[in-house]
Amino acid sequence: MGATNTTSELKSPGVPIIVQMLLTTAVGDQVDIRTQMLSLSIFEDIFSPVLTGEITLLDNIGLFDHLPISGNEKLTVQFYSYGYSPQNDPVNFLWRTFDVLMVTNTTLPNDYSKKYTLVFASPELKLNETTKIS
């Protein structure tokens, strides 16, 4: 008989397990935003040298107003896919820092929360946009 799973995590192929999701402000303050996260999408394009993505947050703690979030932050994401084992499969582990590019879709669902989307890209995007070749 196989071993039974006693943890309450949702475990199925294709579902990542998020270990860390840190938002670092321009002045260096860090906040773990896993509890505010509604959705996370990371995109890879064969015609683009960078990863892009967006994360939608439901902010009930006033993060947007107290940090404040301006679009110059860093987002550090660490996750792995179901079945990851550091001894057997180091390729499935992702630990990456992205640059937050902008804040979009800001709404006020109720009096005490704010919902918004952070658009981010890998640091190579800013490097490619600021480097001039003559």
Buried (B, 14 or more C-beta within 10 A) or exposed (E): EEEEEEEEEEEEEEEBBEEEBBBBBBEEEEBEBEEBBEEBEBEEEEEBEBBBBBBBBBBBBEBBEEBEBEBEBBBBBBBBBBEBEEEEEEEBBBEBBBBBBEBEEEEEEEEEBBBBBBBBBBBEBEEEEEEEEE
